[in-house]
Amino acid sequence: MQLLFAQPVLTTTYAHLISLTCGVAYVGSLYLSQNARLSFVSHPAGTHEGNGENPRQKLKDERWRDDPDVIRARMVAVAFATVACCLGVFCVLWIHVKEEASLLTLLFGQDLTGFQHQDVSHVLKATLFRLGVLPPLFNPQLFSISSYSAHFVTPVLFLGPLFGAFLGGQLPGQRGWRWQTQVVPRIFGIQGIRNYLVVSIFRQI
C-alpha cells in the first residue's frame, strides 16, 4: 500500500480548519493548566517597572516564564497537545483508508471486523510520513529536496542567536567561550532543555 493517496484526504477548507485547531490546541494548552499560566503584579508599590539595564526583581506571588515549575508545567502541556494532534492526524487518515467506518464506530469500537493489523501499520506509516518523522529517504519514490525543507525552519531560527554569540566571541574556539559558563547552564539546565530539546521537537511536529 502506498503512503500517498490518489485522491486528497481533505478538502482545502477542512485542511485549514484542522491546521487552525492544532495551532489553537498547542497554544491553548499553555493556559489550560493553572501551573502553566504566568502571573504578574502590575506596578507593585515601592518598585519600578525596570529597564533593560536594571530589570525589576520578581515578586513572591509572580510566576514568570523562566520559573522552573512554569517550564515543567508548560512542557507537559505542549507534550499532551502534540500527542493529541498526532492522534488526530492518525484518525483522519484512518477514516480515509476505511471509508466504510463511521466516527461512531471509531470511537466506541463497534463493528471492527475489518480492523486489521496491516491497515493500522499502513496508516501509522502514512501518519509518520506526513508528520515528518518517517524520512522519505527510505522510499525513493517519495524522496525530494522539498520533502526536507520543513526541517530547516528551526535551524534557521538559531542563526540569529549564533551570529550574536559570534560577535560576542562566545562560540567554541573564541576567547569568550567556556564550557562551564556557555554550555552547561544553557544546555543542561531546565531552560536549555526547554529551548533546545522540547520546543524544537514539538514545534517541528
C-alpha positions in Angstrom: 0.0 0.0 0.0 1.3 3.5 -0.9 1.8 6.2 1.6 0.4 8.8 -0.8 -3.3 8.6 -1.9 -4.7 9.1 -5.4 -7.4 11.4 -4.0 -6.9 14.3 -1.5 -7.6 13.2 2.1 -9.2 16.5 3.0 -10.6 19.5 1.2 -8.8 22.8 1.4 -11.4 24.1 3.9 -11.1 21.1 6.2 -7.3 21.2 6.0 -7.2 24.8 7.1 -9.7 24.1 9.9 -7.6 21.2 11.2 -4.4 23.2 11.0 -6.1 26.0 12.9 -7.3 23.5 15.5 -3.8 22.1 16.0 -2.4 25.6 16.4 -5.1 26.6 18.9 -4.6 23.4 20.9 -0.8 23.9 21.1 -1.0 27.5 22.3 -4.2 27.0 24.3 -2.6 24.1 26.3 -0.3 26.7 27.9 -3.2 28.4 29.5 -5.5 25.5 30.4 -3.3 24.5 33.4 -3.1 27.0 36.2 0.5 25.9 36.9 1.5 26.8 33.3 0.0 30.3 33.4 2.1 33.4 34.0 1.2 35.8 36.8 2.4 39.4 37.2 1.7 42.2 39.7 1.1 45.5 37.8 3.0 48.4 39.2 3.7 47.0 42.6 4.0 49.6 45.4 7.5 50.7 46.1 9.0 49.2 42.9 9.7 50.4 39.4 9.0 48.7 36.1 12.7 48.4 35.4 14.5 48.7 32.1 17.0 46.7 30.0 19.9 47.5 32.3 18.1 47.3 35.6 15.1 44.9 35.3 12.9 44.8 38.4 13.0 41.8 40.7 10.4 39.1 40.6 7.9 39.3 43.4 6.8 36.4 45.6 3.4 36.0 44.1 4.5 36.3 40.5 5.1 33.5 38.0 7.5 34.2 35.1 8.1 32.1 32.0 11.6 31.0 33.2 10.5 29.7 36.6 11.3 26.0 36.8 7.8 25.0 37.8 6.2 27.0 35.0 8.7 25.5 32.5 7.8 21.9 33.6 4.1 22.6 33.5 4.3 24.0 30.0 6.4 21.2 28.7 3.9 18.7 30.0 1.0 20.7 28.5 2.5 21.0 25.0 3.5 17.3 25.1 -0.1 16.3 25.6 -1.3 18.8 23.0 1.3 17.5 20.4 0.3 13.8 21.1 -3.4 14.7 20.7 -2.7 16.5 17.4 -0.8 13.5 16.1 -3.6 11.2 17.1 -6.0 13.5 15.3 -3.9 13.1 12.1 -3.9 9.4 12.5 -7.7 9.3 12.9 -8.2 11.5 9.8 -6.0 9.1 7.7 -7.7 6.0 9.3 -11.2 7.3 8.3 -9.9 7.9 4.8 -8.5 4.4 4.5 -11.5 2.8 6.0 -14.2 4.7 4.1 -17.0 2.5 5.4 -16.1 3.2 9.0 -18.1 5.9 10.7 -16.9 8.2 13.5 -19.2 6.3 16.0 -17.5 3.0 15.0 -14.1 4.5 15.6 -14.9 5.9 19.0 -17.0 3.1 20.5 -15.3 0.1 18.9 -18.4 -1.3 17.2 -18.2 -3.5 14.1 -14.5 -3.6 13.9 -14.3 -6.8 11.9 -12.3 -5.1 9.2 -9.8 -3.7 11.6 -6.6 -5.4 10.5 -3.1 -5.1 11.7 -1.9 -4.4 8.1 -4.3 -1.4 7.9 -3.1 0.0 11.2 0.6 -0.3 10.2 -0.1 1.4 6.9 -2.0 4.3 8.4 0.7 4.6 11.1 3.4 4.9 8.4 1.3 7.4 6.5 0.9 9.5 9.6 4.6 9.4 10.5 5.4 10.4 6.9 3.1 13.4 7.0 4.4 14.5 10.4 8.0 14.4 9.0 9.0 11.6 11.4 9.4 8.9 8.7 12.1 10.1 6.3 11.1 9.7 2.7 14.7 8.7 2.0 13.7 5.1 2.7 11.2 5.3 -0.2 13.0 6.6 -3.4 9.6 7.4 -5.0 8.9 9.9 -2.2 12.3 11.4 -1.9 12.8 15.0 -3.0 14.6 18.1 -1.6 11.3 19.7 -0.9 10.5 16.8 1.5 13.1 18.1 3.9 12.6 21.8 3.5 10.3 22.0 6.6 13.0 20.5 8.8 15.2 23.6 8.2 12.8 26.0 9.8 14.0 25.6 13.4 17.7 25.5 12.5 17.3 28.8 10.6 15.8 30.4 13.6 19.0 29.7 15.5 21.2 31.6 13.1 20.4 34.9 14.8 21.5 33.9 18.3 24.5 32.1 16.8 25.6 35.2 15.0 25.1 37.3 18.1 27.3 34.8 20.0 29.9 35.0 17.3 30.0 38.8 17.6 30.4 38.4 21.4 33.2 35.9 21.0 31.2 33.2 22.8 31.3 30.4 20.2 33.6 27.3 20.6 37.2 28.3 19.8 36.7 32.0 20.6 38.2 33.9 23.5 35.0 34.2 25.5 33.8 30.6 25.3 33.9 28.5 28.4 32.3 25.1 28.9 31.0 25.7 32.4 29.5 29.1 31.6 28.4 28.8 27.9 27.3 25.2 27.6 26.4 23.7 31.0 23.8 26.3 32.2 22.4 26.8 28.7 22.0 23.2 27.5 21.7 21.1 30.6 19.6 23.4 32.7 15.8 23.3 32.7 15.7 26.3 30.4 18.2 24.7 28.0 16.1 21.5 27.9 13.0 23.6 27.0 14.7 25.8 24.4 16.9 23.3 22.6 15.1 20.0 23.0 11.4 20.1 23.9 10.4 23.2 22.0 12.4 22.2 18.9 10.8 18.8 18.6 7.2 19.7 19.5 7.2 22.8 17.3 8.5 21.0 14.3 5.9 18.2 14.7 
